[in-house]
């Protein structure tokens, strides 16, 4: 997907949910800009051809949930996403270890700053049997908190 196409999507001012699946980013890179995704609350990237994601917390000012699934090439979750005040949950499903580690780092940094709201769920095939119901419980609890906020 060309950078220009993502810029057009980012300018959709009423876009609340964006799920990208089996998308290959041009050059393996996604650069977001200020003013894009002004109302986006849920972003899910599933099996995307993305190695480098350059963004800032003000590019997703209302993001509440970030879901990453089968992201085998992404080097890390941009640390600045942890600074989004509305972010409640990061879900990582069957991604490379670097993604899991960056999600944990973001959560630790937020806890150190007193943000106990952010939940990180990491789910991979090795731990599937042990944690199968835990992500569902956490996801439901976050959804309930989102409804209370609205």
Secondary structure by P-SEA (a helix, b strand, c coil): ccaaaaaaaaacccccbbbbccccccccbbbbcccccccccbbbbccccccbbbbcccccccccbbbbccccccccccccccccccccbbbbccccaaaaaaaaaaaaaaaaaccccbbbbbbcccccccccaaaaaaaaaaaaaaaaac
